[in-house]
Amino acid sequence: MSDLSRLDLLRFLERVQKQDLARTRRWIQEEQQRARAEAQRAAAPKAEPKTWRAYVPADARQTVELHRVECRIEHPELDTREITATEARKLREMGAEMSCQQCQASEAAP
Ligand SMILES: [Zn+2]
């Protein structure tokens, strides 16, 4: 220890403090990136949930049936798709059937 002058010790301390400062600046950058990514996620529009189910007959002349997703009525013989309320509204406007006693789809018209 006696070989090290007071000046050597101060330079050593300076190096350590520079490394600490560089690390703190890295942490600040990482935190800023995290905050930006979080803000972007919060600003992104949420996908509309699929709250309706459409039963689509193979024969295009037959009527598409609309039910709420929680409805217990099933038509395994028909093509089934889960859709959003917006999509259900469009199908309804095109003539889809939505009078179901189980899920009362007509009362919950999208
Ligand atoms: Zn139903």
Boltz pocket constraint, residues with backbone or C-beta under 6 A from the ligand:
constraints:
  - pocket:
      binder: B
      contacts: [[A, 66], [A, 67], [A, 68], [A, 71], [A, 72], [A, 73], [A, 100], [A, 101], [A, 102], [A, 103], [A, 104], [A, 105]]
      max_distance: 6.0
